[in-house]
Amino acid sequence: MRRSNLPAELDRFVGRAAERAELAALLAGSRLVTVLGVGGVGKTRLALKAAATAQKRSGEEVRLAELAPLRDPGLVEHALVEALGLTDHTVRPPREVLVEHLAERRLLLVLDGFEHLVEACAPLVRELLAAAPGLTVLAAGRRPLRVPGETVLALEPMAEPDALALLADRAARAGAPVLPDGGAALELCRRLDGIPLALELAAGRLPLLSVEQLLARLDDRFRLLGDGGRGTLPRHRTLRTAIGWSHELCTPGERLLWARLSVFAGPFDLEAVEYVCGGPGLPPEEVLDLLGGLLAQSLVVREDTPAGPGYRMLDTVAAYGADWLAALGDTERLRRRHRDWYMGLATWCELEWFSPRQAEVAARTAAALPNLRAALDLCLELPEDAHLAQHLAGTLWFAWVGCGRLSEGRHWLDRALALESGQEEARLKALWVLGYVAVLQGDPTAAVAALHACRERARASHNRLAEAYATHRMGCMALLSDDVPRAEELLGRALDAYRELGELNSNVLMGRVELAMARAFAGDLEGATAMCREVREVCEERGERWTRAYALYVLAYAAWTRGAAAEARELLVECVTINHLFHDLVGVVLAVELLALVTVDEGDAVEAAVLQGAALPVWDAVGVRCFGSVSLDGPRALCTGRAVERLGAAGYAEAFRLGQGLSLDEAVERALADRPAGPAGGPAPRPFRSSRPPLVPGTRKPADSPTGKGGEAAG
């Protein structure tokens, strides 16, 4: 896992030396520091600079959680889970996952834009700080959290020398002439009260207007507000005035685009802007040039996303645009267009998930997540759109299941299904997806309820496809419960229905892999191998990788049983690589467990024990180990027995503990590492490679005994 998710600086940080030093000192002495200030004063930029500096100096892990786009307080914990790069498949509350993850780590967590969510954030921060002695929280917002131990840095506007330096730097970056040496530029800084955002907006105009022209226009604006005296305007009104002044200097088309862009939450791309914002008064073909104009004026900023370059409007600027959109009476129409675009994107992504663009789909979904949440929020907000909420929550099954967001998916599916939509098809899809999510979360009660309801309602409405999906997931649940005959019967019935209905996608192929697993558990390895080879061929034809990884797992198991260790290892390396790409913990941990068995049979019992130790924390994130399935647990139990026999209980425990200390990324790196040949031609045993030691001394739990009660018993 990367040690930081902070965004790259797109322009030079200017000034604020005293504030940076003060903030660094506060962070050294306090575990909760909140940077307060008016909009546009530079809270976020200062906090990010301080966090980046701390990370470079100490190597400390730093994570940024951007909370400004959230509207639902119930998503705060999910947003933190996402920011920390965690994947958890269990039904545990996200708060519990956060507490467990942070308990033994030293980490700086940056919370940005939390002020509208203080009631949700404050108790969460209090609990996390109490449970995690190595955690420091740096918050940036307009209100304090009011949590015991909080230290506040009230960020003032920039001092005149810094303000002048910022204006000059941003003007030069915008291609403006060198600022004159006279007092006009300094007067402009004073009139803008040294607020960085206001200065940046002014700098964006300097290629077109002189400093004196800007001052004259700004004076006119202030007089219109009845300010009553130079320099006495309150700072929050100064910024709003500067933004309004920038608004007046925009062309009519730029103003209209600015207002319409305010409906986006988080980053957006050009295609989304053209669809959502194009229309009456704003032809789509003009959007690119208008967007470029807003970008040149620092009203929109460019941002790199997992899906490539995107754009974002700063919260303060967006808020001004939202007021104008409301004044135009166009807010609801634009919110619906925004929702429609992201529903279309979700539909496209679901279709393209079964294609060579699967990795692109995962990246686009991650980048669009704040806007997808906003679309779901609107669907849930409007009673007449309940069916759209159910449809969208169901359509995003690949994001919940395939990209490691089961907990958030459960949140949206539960909320959507609590509404009466009146449209059966949308409800049926949400039901089978909820059942699928609940199965993988190890929640059979919820899974049975959802899948049974889906099947019965599908039969009543003669919806054979929804019935097939419900039957399929019931078969999956039987497989994980070791009821192999019932699993074969249900999965076979679902696959027959898919075939008759002409349904072919990743879910259908996964059903074939699950049936192959059932046959393998029943002793028919030849039949299981044949099925998975067919699945692999279809995946290769279609460019599908996610389901392919599970087929490779079954083929690797078959290769191991016939003594082809090298082939099994090659298949498992590809399997781990694909599953890690999609954050699929189940696929990763199953493959690592089987790789450990291959490794012990290659003669390296130490490395096998390390891999088994690395698998344990992953299982903790998945839930019950192997979902309680004795059949799936077979490779682990067999590997443990052989490794303990060769190393002894103490030697096995030592290697196992080393593995437990590895992060997921470190475990995957170790599993994928090339293995040099040993004296007999096989892989050579690897030496111990220590992971990072616990960063909070005295807080790591002792490893369970590998041969004792509750530990990694030999089975």
C-alpha positions in Angstrom: 0.0 0.0 0.0 1.3 3.5 -0.9 2.4 5.5 2.2 0.4 8.5 1.0 -2.6 9.3 -1.1 -2.0 13.1 -1.1 -2.6 14.7 -4.5 0.4 16.0 -6.4 0.9 19.8 -6.2 -0.1 21.4 -9.5 1.4 24.8 -8.7 4.1 26.1 -6.3 3.2 26.7 -2.7 4.0 30.3 -1.9 4.7 32.0 1.5 3.1 31.0 4.8 6.5 30.2 6.4 5.4 31.3 9.9 2.1 29.4 9.6 3.8 26.2 8.3 6.2 26.3 11.3 3.4 26.9 13.7 1.3 24.0 12.3 4.3 21.7 12.4 4.9 22.5 16.0 1.2 21.9 16.8 1.3 18.6 15.1 4.3 17.6 17.1 2.5 18.3 20.4 -1.1 17.5 19.7 -2.9 14.5 18.2 -5.8 16.6 16.9 -5.1 19.9 15.1 -7.9 21.8 13.3 -7.0 24.5 10.8 -9.9 27.0 10.9 -10.7 29.9 8.5 -13.0 31.5 6.1 -13.5 30.0 2.7 -10.7 30.5 0.3 -8.1 31.4 3.0 -6.0 28.4 2.2 -6.9 25.9 4.9 -6.7 22.9 2.7 -3.5 23.9 0.9 -1.7 24.6 4.2 -2.9 21.3 5.7 -1.8 19.3 2.6 1.6 21.0 2.6 2.1 20.2 6.3 1.0 16.6 5.8 3.3 16.2 2.8 6.2 17.7 4.7 5.6 15.4 7.6 5.5 12.4 5.3 8.8 13.3 3.6 10.6 13.9 6.9 9.5 10.9 8.9 8.2 8.4 6.3 5.0 8.4 8.3 1.9 7.1 6.5 -0.5 10.0 5.5 -4.0 9.7 4.3 -6.4 12.3 3.0 -10.2 12.0 3.3 -12.1 14.6 1.3 -15.5 15.0 3.0 -16.8 18.1 1.2 -18.7 16.1 -1.5 -20.6 14.0 1.0 -24.2 14.8 1.8 -25.1 11.7 3.7 -23.6 11.6 7.2 -23.8 7.8 7.1 -21.1 7.8 4.5 -18.4 9.4 6.6 -17.1 6.1 7.9 -17.2 4.6 4.4 -15.2 7.6 3.0 -12.5 7.1 5.6 -12.4 3.4 4.8 -11.9 4.3 1.1 -9.3 6.9 2.0 -7.3 4.4 4.0 -7.3 2.0 1.1 -9.1 -0.7 3.1 -11.2 -3.4 1.7 -13.5 -5.2 4.1 -16.1 -7.8 3.1 -17.6 -8.4 6.5 -20.9 -7.1 8.0 -18.9 -5.3 10.7 -19.6 -1.6 10.9 -17.0 0.5 9.0 -16.2 2.2 12.3 -15.1 -1.1 13.8 -13.0 -1.8 10.7 -11.3 1.6 11.1 -10.6 1.1 14.8 -9.0 -2.3 14.2 -6.9 -1.0 11.2 -5.6 2.1 13.0 -5.1 0.5 16.5 -1.4 -0.4 15.9 -0.4 2.0 13.2 1.3 5.4 13.2 -0.6 7.5 10.7 -1.5 11.1 10.0 -5.1 11.4 8.8 -6.2 14.6 7.0 -9.9 15.4 7.1 -10.8 18.1 4.7 -14.2 19.9 4.3 -15.9 18.4 7.3 -17.9 21.4 8.6 -21.3 20.2 7.3 -20.7 16.8 8.9 -19.4 17.8 12.3 -22.1 15.8 14.2 -20.9 12.6 12.4 -17.2 13.4 12.4 -16.7 14.5 16.0 -17.7 11.3 17.8 -15.8 9.2 15.1 -12.6 11.2 15.5 -12.9 11.0 19.3 -13.3 7.2 19.2 -10.4 6.7 16.7 -8.0 8.8 18.7 -8.9 6.9 21.9 -8.4 3.5 20.2 -5.3 4.3 18.1 -2.4 5.8 20.1 -0.3 6.3 16.9 -3.0 8.3 15.1 -2.8 12.0 14.5 -5.7 13.9 12.9 -5.2 17.1 11.0 -8.6 18.7 10.1 -9.3 21.6 7.8 -12.7 23.3 7.9 -14.7 26.3 8.9 -15.8 25.0 12.3 -13.9 23.2 15.1 -14.7 19.6 15.9 -14.9 20.4 19.6 -13.3 17.1 20.6 -11.3 16.9 23.8 -7.6 17.6 23.1 -8.3 19.6 19.9 -5.8 22.3 19.2 -7.0 25.0 16.8 -4.9 27.1 14.4 -7.0 30.0 13.2 -5.6 30.7 9.7 -5.6 34.4 8.9 -5.3 35.9 5.4 -1.8 36.2 4.0 0.6 38.9 5.1 1.2 41.6 2.5 4.6 40.3 1.3 3.2 36.7 0.9 0.1 38.0 -0.8 2.1 40.0 -3.3 4.4 37.0 -3.9 1.4 34.8 -4.5 -0.2 37.3 -6.9 3.0 37.6 -8.9 3.5 33.9 -9.1 0.0 33.1 -10.2 0.0 36.0 -12.7 3.2 34.8 -14.2 1.8 31.3 -14.4 -1.3 32.7 -16.2 1.0 34.3 -18.8 0.5 37.9 -17.5 3.2 40.6 -17.8 5.5 41.1 -14.9 3.7 43.0 -12.1 4.7 46.7 -11.9 6.9 47.8 -9.0 4.5 50.5 -7.9 1.9 50.3 -5.2 -1.0 49.2 -7.3 -0.3 45.5 -6.9 0.1 45.9 -3.2 -3.1 47.9 -3.0 -4.9 45.1 -4.9 -3.7 42.6 -2.3 -5.0 44.9 0.5 -8.3 45.3 -1.2 -8.6 41.5 -1.5 -7.8 41.2 2.2 -4.9 38.8 1.5 -7.3 35.9 0.8 -5.4 33.4 -1.4 -8.4 32.3 -3.5 -9.3 36.0 -4.2 -5.7 36.7 -5.2 -5.6 33.7 -7.5 -8.9 34.8 -9.2 -7.4 38.2 -9.7 -4.2 36.8 -11.1 -6.3 34.8 -13.7 -7.5 38.2 -15.0 -4.1 39.9 -15.3 -3.4 38.6 -18.8 -6.4 40.7 -20.0 -6.5 43.6 -17.6 -3.9 45.7 -15.9 -3.6 45.9 -12.1 -5.1 49.4 -12.2 -8.0 48.3 -14.2 -8.7 45.4 -11.8 -8.5 47.9 -8.9 -11.1 50.2 -10.5 -13.5 47.4 -11.2 -13.1 46.1 -7.7 -13.7 49.5 -6.2 -16.9 49.7 -8.2 -18.0 46.4 -6.9 -17.3 47.4 -3.2 -19.2 50.6 -3.6 -22.2 48.7 -5.0 -22.3 46.7 -1.8 -22.3 49.9 0.3 -19.1 48.9 2.1 -18.8 52.4 3.7 -15.1 52.6 3.7 -12.0 51.1 2.1 -10.6 48.1 3.8 -13.4 47.6 6.3 -15.3 44.9 4.4 -15.6 41.7 6.5 -13.4 39.0 5.2 -16.2 36.5 4.3 -17.8 39.3 2.3 -14.4 40.2 0.8 -14.1 36.7 -0.7 -17.7 36.6 -1.9 -17.2 40.1 -3.4 -14.1 38.9 -5.2 -15.9 35.9 -6.5 -18.8 38.0 -7.6 -16.5 40.4 -9.3 -14.8 37.5 -11.1 -18.3 36.4 -12.0 -19.1 39.8 -13.6 -15.9 39.6 -15.6 -16.9 36.3 -17.1 -18.7 36.1 -20.4 -22.4 35.1 -20.2 -21.6 31.6 -21.4 -18.9 31.2 -18.8 -21.3 32.4 -16.1 -23.9 29.9 -17.2 -21.4 27.0 -17.3 -20.1 28.0 -13.8 -23.6 27.8 -12.4 -24.3 24.5 -14.0 -20.9 23.0 -12.9 -22.0 23.5 -9.3 -24.1 20.3 -9.4 -21.0 18.1 -9.6 -19.6 16.5 -6.5 -15.8 16.0 -6.7 -14.0 15.6 -10.0 -15.7 15.5 -13.4 -14.6 15.0 -17.0 -15.3 16.8 -20.2 -17.9 14.3 -21.5 -19.9 14.7 -18.3 -19.7 18.5 -18.5 -20.9 18.5 -22.1 -23.9 16.3 -21.3 -24.9 17.8 -18.0 -24.2 21.4 -18.7 -25.0 21.6 -22.4 -28.5 22.6 -23.5 -30.6 25.8 -23.6 -28.2 28.8 -23.9 -25.1 26.6 -23.9 -24.6 24.4 -27.0 -22.4 21.4 -26.1 -19.9 22.3 -28.8 -19.1 25.5 -27.0 -18.5 23.8 -23.6 -14.8 23.0 -24.2 -13.8 26.6 -24.9 -15.9 27.9 -22.0 -14.4 25.4 -19.6 -11.0 26.5 -20.8 -11.9 30.0 -19.9 -12.9 29.1 -16.4 -9.7 27.1 -16.0 -7.6 30.0 -17.1 -9.3 32.2 -14.5 -8.6 29.6 -11.7 -12.4 29.1 -11.3 -11.9 25.5 -12.3 -8.8 23.5 -11.5 -7.4 20.5 -13.3 -7.0 17.3 -11.3 -5.6 13.8 -11.9 -8.0 11.0 -11.1 -7.6 7.1 -11.3 -9.3 7.4 -14.8 -7.0 10.1 -16.1 -7.2 13.9 -16.2 -10.3 15.6 -14.8 -11.5 18.9 -13.4 -12.8 20.2 -10.1 -14.5 23.4 -8.9 -13.4 24.6 -5.5 -16.2 24.4 -2.9 -16.4 28.2 -2.3 -16.6 28.8 -6.1 -19.1 26.0 -6.5 -21.3 27.4 -3.7 -21.5 30.8 -5.5 -22.4 29.0 -8.7 -25.1 27.0 -6.9 -26.7 30.2 -5.7 -26.8 31.5 -9.2 -28.3 28.3 -10.5 -31.0 28.5 -7.8 -31.7 32.1 -8.8 -32.2 30.9 -12.4 -34.6 28.3 -11.1 -32.7 25.5 -12.8 -31.3 23.5 -9.9 -33.6 20.6 -10.0 -33.3 20.2 -13.8 -29.5 20.2 -13.6 -29.5 17.8 -10.7 -31.6 15.4 -12.7 -29.4 15.7 -15.7 -26.4 15.0 -13.5 -28.2 11.9 -12.1 -29.1 10.8 -15.6 -25.5 11.1 -16.8 -24.1 9.0 -13.9 -26.9 6.4 -14.3 -25.8 6.2 -17.9 -22.2 5.9 -16.8 -23.0 3.1 -14.4 -25.0 1.3 -17.1 -22.0 1.6 -19.5 -19.6 0.4 -16.8 -21.8 -2.6 -16.1 -21.8 -3.6 -19.7 -18.1 -2.9 -20.2 -17.1 -4.8 -17.1 -17.5 -7.8 -19.4 -14.9 -6.6 -21.9 -11.2 -5.8 -22.2 -12.0 -2.5 -20.5 -12.5 -4.0 -17.1 -9.6 -2.2 -15.5 -10.7 1.1 -17.1 -14.2 0.5 -15.7 -12.7 0.0 -12.2 -10.7 3.2 -12.5 -13.6 5.3 -13.9 -15.9 4.0 -11.1 -13.4 5.0 -8.5 -13.1 8.5 -10.0 -16.8 8.9 -10.3 -17.7 7.6 -6.9 -18.5 11.1 -5.3 -20.8 11.8 -8.2 -22.4 8.4 -8.1 -23.1 8.9 -4.5 -24.7 12.3 -5.3 -26.9 10.6 -7.9 -28.0 7.9 -5.4 -28.7 10.6 -2.9 -31.1 12.4 -5.3 -32.8 9.2 -6.2 -33.5 8.4 -2.6 -34.5 12.0 -1.9 -37.3 12.0 -4.4 -40.1 9.5 -3.7 -41.0 9.2 -7.4 -37.4 8.1 -8.1 -37.2 5.1 -5.7 -37.1 2.7 -8.7 -34.1 4.6 -10.0 -32.3 4.2 -6.6 -33.0 0.5 -6.8 -31.8 0.3 -10.4 -28.6 2.3 -9.8 -27.7 0.4 -6.6 -28.2 -2.9 -8.4 -26.4 -1.8 -11.6 -23.3 -0.9 -9.5 -23.0 -4.6 -8.4 -19.5 -4.8 -10.0 -18.3 -1.8 -7.9 -19.6 -3.4 -4.7 -18.5 -7.0 -5.5 -15.8 -6.7 -8.0 -13.9 -3.7 -6.6 -14.1 -4.4 -2.9 -16.9 -2.1 -1.7 -19.3 -4.5 -0.2 -20.0 -2.5 2.9 -20.9 0.7 1.0 -23.0 -1.4 -1.5 -24.9 -2.9 1.4 -25.6 0.7 2.7 -27.1 1.8 -0.6 -29.0 -1.4 -1.3 -30.6 -1.5 2.1 -31.7 2.2 1.8 -33.1 1.7 -1.8 -35.0 -1.5 -0.9 -36.6 0.2 2.1 -38.6 2.3 -0.4 -41.6 1.1 -2.4 -40.8 1.8 -6.0 -43.7 0.2 -7.8 -41.4 -1.1 -10.5 -40.7 -4.8 -10.0 -37.8 -5.2 -12.3 -35.7 -2.6 -10.5 -36.6 -4.1 -7.1 -35.7 -7.7 -8.3 -32.2 -6.6 -9.5 -31.5 -4.8 -6.2 -32.7 -7.9 -4.3 -30.4 -10.4 -6.0 -27.5 -8.0 -5.8 -28.2 -7.5 -2.1 -28.3 -11.3 -1.7 -24.9 -11.6 -3.5 -23.4 -8.9 -1.3 -24.7 -10.6 1.9 -23.4 -14.0 0.8 -19.9 -12.6 0.4 -20.2 -10.7 3.7 -20.9 -13.9 5.5 -24.5 -12.9 6.4 -26.6 -15.9 5.5 -29.8 -14.6 7.2 -29.9 -11.5 5.1 -28.8 -13.4 2.0 -31.6 -16.0 2.3 -34.2 -13.3 3.0 -33.2 -11.3 -0.1 -32.7 -14.2 -2.5 -35.9 -16.0 -1.4 -37.9 -12.7 -1.8 -36.3 -12.2 -5.2 -37.0 -15.7 -6.5 -40.7 -15.7 -5.3 -41.4 -12.2 -6.7 -39.6 -13.2 -10.0 -41.8 -16.3 -10.3 -44.9 -14.2 -9.6 -44.0 -11.7 -12.3 -42.6 -14.3 -14.7 -39.2 -12.8 -14.7 -37.0 -15.8 -15.5 -33.8 -13.9 -15.6 -34.1 -12.5 -12.1 -35.2 -15.9 -10.9 -32.0 -17.4 -12.5 -29.8 -14.8 -10.7 -31.5 -15.6 -7.3 -31.1 -19.3 -7.9 -27.4 -18.8 -8.9 -26.6 -17.0 -5.6 -28.5 -19.6 -3.6 -26.2 -22.2 -5.3 -23.2 -20.1 -4.3 -24.4 -20.0 -0.7 -24.8 -23.8 -0.7 -21.3 -24.2 -2.1 -19.8 -22.1 0.7 -21.9 -24.2 3.2 -20.4 -27.4 1.9 -23.7 -28.6 0.6 -22.2 -29.7 -2.6 -25.1 -31.7 -4.1 -27.5 -28.8 -3.6 -24.9 -26.4 -5.0 -24.5 -28.5 -8.1 -28.3 -28.7 -8.5 -28.9 -24.9 -8.1 -26.0 -23.7 -10.1 -26.8 -26.1 -12.9 -30.4 -24.9 -13.0 -29.3 -21.3 -13.1 -26.8 -21.9 -15.8 -29.4 -23.8 -17.9 -31.7 -20.7 -17.6 -28.9 -18.4 -18.6 -28.2 -20.5 -21.6 -31.9 -20.5 -22.7 -32.2 -16.8 -22.2 -29.0 -16.0 -24.0 -27.4 -14.3 -20.9 -23.6 -14.2 -21.0 -21.5 -11.9 -18.7 -19.1 -12.1 -15.8 -21.8 -13.3 -13.4 -22.7 -16.2 -15.8 -19.1 -17.2 -16.2 -18.6 -17.0 -12.4 -21.5 -19.4 -12.1 -19.6 -21.9 -14.3 -16.5 -21.5 -12.1 -18.5 -22.0 -9.0 -20.1 -25.2 -10.5 -16.5 -26.3 -11.4 -15.5 -25.8 -7.7 -18.5 -27.9 -6.6 -17.4 -30.7 -9.0 -13.8 -30.5 -7.8 -15.1 -30.7 -4.1 -17.1 -33.8 -5.2 -13.9 -35.4 -6.6 -14.5 -34.7 -10.3 -11.3 -32.8 -11.0 -11.3 -33.7 -14.7 -14.8 -32.2 -15.2 -13.9 -29.1 -13.1 -10.7 -28.6 -15.2 -12.6 -28.9 -18.5 -15.2 -26.3 -17.4 -12.6 -23.8 -16.2 -10.6 -24.2 -19.4 -13.7 -23.3 -21.3 -14.3 -20.3 -19.0 -10.7 -19.2 -19.6 -11.1 -19.4 -23.3 -14.3 -17.2 -23.2 -12.6 -14.7 -20.9 -9.6 -14.5 -23.3 -12.0 -13.9 -26.2 -13.9 -11.2 -24.3 -10.9 -9.7 -22.5 -12.5 -10.5 -19.1 -10.1 -10.8 -16.3 -12.0 -10.8 -13.0 -13.8 -14.1 -13.5 -10.7 -15.5 -15.3 -8.8 -15.2 -12.1 -11.2 -17.6 -10.3 -11.0 -20.0 -13.2 -7.2 -19.9 -12.9 -7.5 -20.7 -9.2 -9.4 -24.0 -9.9 -6.9 -24.8 -12.7 -4.0 -24.2 -10.4 -5.6 -26.6 -7.8 -6.0 -29.2 -10.5 -2.3 -28.7 -11.6 -1.1 -29.1 -8.0 -3.0 -32.4 -7.5 -1.3 -33.9 -10.5 2.1 -32.7 -9.3 2.6 -29.9 -11.7 3.9 -27.4 -9.2 5.5 -25.0 -11.7 2.3 -24.8 -13.7 0.2 -24.2 -10.5 2.6 -21.4 -9.4 2.4 -19.7 -12.8 -1.4 -19.8 -12.7 -1.6 -18.5 -9.1 0.8 -15.6 -9.8 -1.6 -14.4 -12.5 -4.6 -15.0 -10.3 -3.1 -12.9 -7.4 -2.1 -10.2 -9.8 -5.6 -9.8 -11.2 -7.4 -10.0 -7.9 -5.1 -7.5 -6.3 -5.8 -5.1 -9.2 -9.5 -5.2 -8.5 -9.1 -5.2 -4.7 -10.8 -8.6 -4.6 -9.7 -9.9 -1.2 -11.5 -13.2 -1.5 -9.6 -14.0 -4.7 -6.3 -12.8 -3.3 -6.4 -14.8 -0.1 -7.6 -18.0 -1.7 -4.8 -17.9 -4.2 -2.2 -17.0 -1.5 -3.3 -20.0 0.6 -3.0 -22.3 -2.3 0.3 -20.8 -3.3 1.5 -21.6 0.3 0.6 -25.2 -0.3 2.5 -25.3 -3.6 5.4 -23.7 -1.8 5.6 -26.2 1.0 5.5 -29.0 -1.5 8.4 -27.3 -3.4 10.4 -27.7 -0.2 10.2 -24.2 1.3 8.2 -24.7 4.5 9.4 -21.4 5.9 8.1 -19.3 3.0 4.8 -21.4 3.1 4.4 -20.4 6.8 5.1 -16.8 6.0 2.4 -16.8 3.3 -0.1 -18.4 5.6 0.6 -15.8 8.2 0.1 -13.1 5.6 -3.3 -14.6 4.7 -4.7 -14.4 8.2 -5.2 -10.5 8.3 -6.8 -10.7 4.9 -9.2 -13.3 6.2 -10.0 -11.0 9.1 -11.1 -8.4 6.5 -13.1 -11.0 4.5 -14.9 -12.4 7.6 -15.0 -16.1 8.5 -12.1 -17.9 7.1 -13.0 -19.6 3.9 -16.6 -18.6 4.7 -16.7 -21.6 7.1 -16.3 -24.0 4.2 -14.3 -27.2 5.0 -13.7 -27.8 1.3 -12.2 -24.3 0.6 -10.2 -24.6 3.8 -8.6 -27.8 2.6 -5.4 -26.3 1.1 -4.7 -24.2 4.2 -5.2 -27.1 6.6 -3.0 -29.4 4.5 -0.2 -26.8 4.2 -0.2 -26.1 7.9 0.2 -29.8 8.7 3.1 -30.2 6.4 4.9 -27.0 7.4 4.6 -27.8 11.1 5.9 -31.3 10.5 9.0 -29.9 8.8 9.7 -26.8 10.9 8.3 -27.8 14.3 5.6 -25.8 16.1 8.1 -23.1 17.2 9.7 -22.6 13.8 6.3 -22.5 12.1 5.0 -20.0 14.6 8.0 -17.7 14.1 7.6 -17.7 10.3 3.8 -17.3 10.6 4.2 -14.2 12.8 6.5 -12.7 10.2 3.8 -13.1 7.6 1.2 -11.6 9.9 3.2 -8.4 10.1 3.1 -7.9 6.3 0.7 -5.4 4.8 -1.5 -6.6 1.9 0.7 -5.0 -0.7 3.8 -6.5 1.0 2.2 -9.9 1.1 1.2 -9.7 -2.6 4.7 -8.5 -3.5 6.2 -11.5 -1.6 3.8 -13.9 -3.3 4.7 -12.7 -6.7 8.4 -12.5 -6.2 10.6 -14.6 -8.5 12.0 -17.6 -6.7 15.6 -18.7 -7.5 16.3 -22.3 -8.3 17.5 -24.5 -5.5 20.3 -27.1 -5.6 17.9 -29.8 -6.9 16.5 -27.5 -9.6 13.4 -26.5 -7.6 12.9 -23.1 -5.9 15.4 -22.3 -3.2 14.1 -21.6 0.3 13.9 -17.9 0.9 15.5 -16.2 3.9 13.3 -14.3 6.4 12.6 -10.8 5.2 11.4 -8.7 8.0 8.5 -6.4 7.6 8.3 -3.0 9.2 8.1 -3.4 13.0 5.0 -2.3 14.9 5.1 1.5 14.8 3.3 1.9 18.2 5.4 0.0 20.6 3.6 -2.4 22.9 0.3 -2.4 21.1 0.5 -5.3 18.7 -1.5 -8.3 19.8 0.5 -11.5 20.2 0.1 -14.0 17.3 -2.2 -16.9 18.0 -0.4 -20.1 18.5 -0.3 -22.0 15.2 -1.1 -25.2 17.0 -3.2 -24.0 19.9 -6.9 -23.4 20.4 -8.2 -20.7 18.1 -4.9 -20.5 16.2 -3.7 -21.8 12.8 -4.2 -25.4 13.8 -3.0 -28.2 11.5 -6.6 -29.3 11.0 
